């Protein structure tokens, strides 16, 4: 019998910017936004206000951005906050 395992070693060494040990307070707003987003996304249904708030939180953490025309787009970044 052969057992094959695969590990993503990048996650062992690359830490989120929000966990910068030199200034923990700088990452706190990002962690709060992330926590709020996680609590909203667990709901079975979303109101329009829920969707708007989730979109704003994704803007805050840097997953989304507003382009020059004001449209919200997903940021193609491998290193979000």
Secondary structure, 3 states (H helix, E strand, C coil): CCCCCCCCCHHHHCCCHHHCCCCHHHHHHHHHHHHHHHHHHCCCCCCHHHHHHHHHHHHHHCCEEECCCCCEEECCCCCCC
